[in-house]
Amino acid sequence: MLNRNVVNIIGAGVAGIEAALFLAGHDIKVHIFDNGKMYREDKIKKRLTISEEMYTKLLTKELSLLGSPLAKKIDEFEKSGAKCLDQLLVSYGLKMINDNENIEVFEASVKTVNPMELTLIASGPYTEDALYNHLIEKYGTLKCVQALPIYPIIEDIDEAYLYHKEDNTYLLAISEEEYGVFVKEVVKQAVDERKSSENFKIQQNTIEDLALHNKDNLRSYAMKPQIMDGLKPYATLVLKRVEYGFEVQHLSSDLPQIRQYKIFSTLKALQHFKFVKVAGVCKGKFINPVYTTTPFCQSRQEENVFFAGGILGLDGSINGIASGMWTAMNILKRIENKKMIKVPIGCAFGKFIQNLTGESSTKTRPIIGYDEIIKIDADENLEEFVKVSFDKSLYALEQFKEEYKNGKYV
């Protein structure tokens, strides 16, 4: 029989804290379990692109309107010039938790989850081995991964070689000869890196991993041939136009930048290209929400288990806060034995949930594609754009709040 009296939250990062404060604010007893190791990394504030900055500001305003205590503190911390925003938010959140009589914190490790207890797993990418192995047993190794791909962004490519497929998607046809040279260079650079660096390890599903196993692997997966104007090339590179160039889809690598440059330079269209962002691999412990959770961040296999934050492959304070709030909203409905809530349409919060849960995407990545959520031209005024976008979001958010409290979900 389901225990509806207490919600267990594993992890005291921004997602876990946000969820705990939301539930406690609705008179739900919360037990937080954190061993002090899951979430204690210093994070230096990085330079944001225009889309990232606009998205962060807009989602922060929306979550503040919805009542997020952590979102309300972001502006204050950012104006102070704080570099480690995540840590400041966690410190502030822990103080609020310690002052809340509905929340109790235990410094302890959790190895397994009781399916008859409501549990939110917000343990981040540094989940302990015992708990992660428990998740692997539940979902399998294909849905629990220890590395997520970061695709490279490049500029100064010869666009005459590109075929415009649709929207922001472009295709680059690759001949059999070009493909062969490309694969040989991948193998060469991977072998050379292994010889020169004893710490280098081949990461699963990177271009070096695929090429070293079989020369046709890249062509069967990341560079699969696609028809262009009735013709089918030997291999195809898929590129997506983004804010500062083209993001190369499906190709990730853990090789150093100079080696990646030598590999991509073998292609005629990329002979003079530059990296805006090199390919990479985000290492940690993750589950893929598209395949393991429902649109409510609820486990597909155990209806009393929910997920939020970095373990879903999310990066950034605001994404953690948003996922913590969304999951807590649905846990509350589970406690009340009422319908789960639908994604609010017409706002950044709703689009974030759609991207996270797979309703508008086919994969999860360490950083959600901001350009997929919100589009902004480089010459637009940021503050004005945020204001106009937020004004448009207001109706959807107010309607969502009303429905959540008094309407169709009651």
Solvent accessible surface area in square Angstrom, and as a share of the most:
residue,aa,sasa,rsa
1,M,211,0.94
2,L,24,0.12
3,N,57,0.29
4,R,88,0.32
5,N,113,0.58
6,V,30,0.17
7,V,0,0.00
8,N,21,0.11
9,I,0,0.00
10,I,3,0.01
11,G,1,0.01
12,A,1,0.01
13,G,5,0.05
14,V,10,0.06
15,A,5,0.04
16,G,0,0.00
17,I,0,0.00
18,E,0,0.00
19,A,0,0.00
20,A,0,0.00
21,L,16,0.08
22,F,26,0.11
23,L,0,0.00
24,A,3,0.03
25,G,61,0.59
26,H,80,0.36
27,D,118,0.61
28,I,21,0.11
29,K,99,0.42
30,V,0,0.00
31,H,50,0.22
32,I,0,0.00
33,F,44,0.18
34,D,6,0.03
35,N,21,0.11
36,G,32,0.31
37,K,157,0.67
38,M,2,0.01
39,Y,33,0.13
40,R,105,0.38
41,E,85,0.38
42,D,98,0.51
43,K,76,0.32
44,I,126,0.64
45,K,101,0.43
46,K,98,0.42
47,R,197,0.72
48,L,51,0.26
49,T,35,0.21
50,I,48,0.24
51,S,7,0.05
52,E,22,0.10
53,E,61,0.28
54,M,0,0.00
55,Y,0,0.00
56,T,22,0.13
57,K,57,0.24
58,L,3,0.01
59,L,0,0.00
60,T,6,0.03
61,K,75,0.32
62,E,0,0.00
63,L,0,0.00
64,S,28,0.18
65,L,51,0.25
66,L,21,0.10
67,G,41,0.40
68,S,0,0.00
69,P,28,0.18
70,L,0,0.00
71,A,1,0.01
72,K,118,0.50
73,K,37,0.16
74,I,3,0.01
75,D,65,0.34
76,E,96,0.43
77,F,29,0.12
78,E,46,0.20
79,K,172,0.73
80,S,86,0.55
81,G,55,0.53
82,A,16,0.13
83,K,136,0.58
84,C,34,0.20
85,L,27,0.14
86,D,12,0.06
87,Q,63,0.28
88,L,68,0.34
89,L,0,0.00
90,V,9,0.05
91,S,70,0.45
92,Y,62,0.24
93,G,0,0.00
94,L,46,0.23
95,K,133,0.56
96,M,62,0.28
97,I,1,0.00
98,N,115,0.59
99,D,110,0.57
100,N,39,0.20
101,E,159,0.71
102,N,24,0.12
103,I,15,0.08
104,E,91,0.41
105,V,63,0.36
106,F,70,0.29
107,E,147,0.66
108,A,39,0.30
109,S,58,0.37
110,V,24,0.14
111,K,136,0.58
112,T,90,0.52
113,V,13,0.07
114,N,75,0.38
115,P,61,0.39
116,M,84,0.37
117,E,58,0.26
118,L,0,0.00
119,T,4,0.02
120,L,0,0.00
121,I,0,0.00
122,A,8,0.06
123,S,1,0.01
124,G,6,0.06
125,P,31,0.19
126,Y,90,0.34
127,T,1,0.00
128,E,50,0.23
129,D,90,0.47
130,A,42,0.33
131,L,0,0.00
132,Y,2,0.01
133,N,79,0.41
134,H,24,0.11
135,L,4,0.02
136,I,41,0.21
137,E,143,0.64
138,K,69,0.29
139,Y,20,0.08
140,G,29,0.28
141,T,97,0.56
142,L,159,0.79
143,K,75,0.32
144,C,7,0.04
145,V,38,0.22
146,Q,104,0.46
147,A,23,0.18
148,L,10,0.05
149,P,41,0.25
150,I,45,0.23
151,Y,9,0.03
152,P,0,0.00
153,I,26,0.13
154,I,0,0.00
155,E,65,0.29
156,D,82,0.42
157,I,19,0.10
158,D,65,0.34
159,E,87,0.39
160,A,95,0.74
161,Y,106,0.40
162,L,26,0.13
163,Y,68,0.26
164,H,102,0.46
165,K,97,0.41
166,E,100,0.45
167,D,123,0.64
168,N,54,0.28
169,T,33,0.19
170,Y,32,0.12
171,L,1,0.01
172,L,7,0.03
173,A,46,0.36
174,I,2,0.01
175,S,57,0.37
176,E,111,0.50
177,E,140,0.63
178,E,26,0.11
179,Y,8,0.03
180,G,27,0.26
181,V,72,0.41
182,F,0,0.00
183,V,8,0.05
184,K,153,0.65
185,E,34,0.15
186,V,0,0.00
187,V,46,0.27
188,K,111,0.47
189,Q,3,0.01
190,A,0,0.00
191,V,46,0.27
192,D,43,0.22
193,E,19,0.09
194,R,119,0.43
195,K,163,0.69
196,S,82,0.53
197,S,32,0.21
198,E,166,0.74
199,N,128,0.66
200,F,26,0.11
201,K,146,0.62
202,I,47,0.24
203,Q,35,0.15
204,Q,128,0.57
205,N,80,0.41
206,T,1,0.00
207,I,1,0.01
208,E,0,0.00
209,D,18,0.10
210,L,22,0.11
211,A,6,0.05
212,L,56,0.28
213,H,142,0.63
214,N,77,0.39
215,K,135,0.57
216,D,52,0.27
217,N,42,0.22
218,L,0,0.00
219,R,72,0.26
220,S,77,0.50
221,Y,118,0.45
222,A,2,0.01
223,M,0,0.00
224,K,125,0.53
225,P,23,0.14
226,Q,52,0.23
227,I,115,0.58
228,M,18,0.08
229,D,116,0.60
230,G,66,0.63
231,L,134,0.66
232,K,139,0.59
233,P,27,0.17
234,Y,59,0.22
235,A,0,0.00
236,T,0,0.00
237,L,0,0.00
238,V,15,0.09
239,L,0,0.00
240,K,32,0.14
241,R,90,0.33
242,V,26,0.15
243,E,55,0.25
244,Y,78,0.30
245,G,15,0.15
246,F,7,0.03
247,E,12,0.05
248,V,0,0.00
249,Q,17,0.08
250,H,69,0.31
251,L,0,0.00
252,S,6,0.04
253,S,1,0.00
254,D,37,0.19
255,L,6,0.03
256,P,53,0.34
257,Q,101,0.45
258,I,107,0.54
259,R,42,0.15
260,Q,1,0.01
261,Y,77,0.29
262,K,96,0.40
263,I,0,0.00
264,F,1,0.00
265,S,28,0.18
266,T,35,0.20
267,L,1,0.00
268,K,118,0.50
269,A,5,0.04
270,L,0,0.00
271,Q,96,0.43
272,H,152,0.68
273,F,3,0.01
274,K,116,0.49
275,F,32,0.13
276,V,59,0.34
277,K,76,0.32
278,V,48,0.28
279,A,5,0.04
280,G,15,0.15
281,V,21,0.12
282,C,39,0.24
283,K,110,0.46
284,G,15,0.15
285,K,37,0.16
286,F,4,0.02
287,I,1,0.00
288,N,24,0.12
289,P,0,0.00
290,V,22,0.13
291,Y,112,0.42
292,T,1,0.00
293,T,0,0.00
294,T,25,0.15
295,P,46,0.29
296,F,52,0.21
297,C,0,0.00
298,Q,18,0.08
299,S,3,0.02
300,R,132,0.48
301,Q,107,0.48
302,E,25,0.11
303,E,101,0.45
304,N,9,0.04
305,V,3,0.01
306,F,0,0.00
307,F,0,0.00
308,A,0,0.00
309,G,3,0.03
310,G,18,0.17
311,I,0,0.00
312,L,0,0.00
313,G,1,0.01
314,L,16,0.08
315,D,49,0.25
316,G,35,0.34
317,S,8,0.05
318,I,8,0.04
319,N,0,0.00
320,G,4,0.04
321,I,0,0.00
322,A,0,0.00
323,S,0,0.00
324,G,0,0.00
325,M,2,0.01
326,W,0,0.00
327,T,0,0.00
328,A,0,0.00
329,M,8,0.04
330,N,0,0.00
331,I,0,0.00
332,L,6,0.03
333,K,8,0.03
334,R,42,0.15
335,I,21,0.11
336,E,67,0.30
337,N,113,0.58
338,K,78,0.33
339,K,149,0.63
340,M,36,0.16
341,I,0,0.00
342,K,138,0.58
343,V,20,0.12
344,P,8,0.05
345,I,123,0.62
346,G,44,0.42
347,C,4,0.03
348,A,1,0.01
349,F,0,0.00
350,G,1,0.01
351,K,84,0.35
352,F,0,0.00
353,I,0,0.00
354,Q,47,0.21
355,N,17,0.08
356,L,3,0.01
357,T,6,0.03
358,G,22,0.22
359,E,96,0.43
360,S,69,0.45
361,S,27,0.17
362,T,108,0.63
363,K,66,0.28
364,T,12,0.07
365,R,32,0.12
366,P,7,0.04
367,I,50,0.25
368,I,13,0.07
369,G,18,0.17
370,Y,23,0.09
371,D,33,0.17
372,E,78,0.35
373,I,6,0.03
374,I,20,0.10
375,K,136,0.58
376,I,19,0.10
377,D,87,0.45
378,A,77,0.59
379,D,134,0.69
380,E,70,0.31
381,N,96,0.49
382,L,37,0.18
383,E,109,0.49
384,E,93,0.42
385,F,38,0.16
386,V,5,0.03
387,K,118,0.50
388,V,64,0.37
389,S,19,0.12
390,F,31,0.13
391,D,72,0.37
392,K,151,0.64
393,S,3,0.02
394,L,61,0.30
395,Y,162,0.61
396,A,15,0.12
397,L,0,0.00
398,E,80,0.36
399,Q,83,0.37
400,F,8,0.03
401,K,50,0.21
402,E,99,0.44
403,E,41,0.18
404,Y,12,0.05
405,K,129,0.55
406,N,100,0.51
407,G,32,0.31
408,K,109,0.46
409,Y,8,0.03
410,V,97,0.56
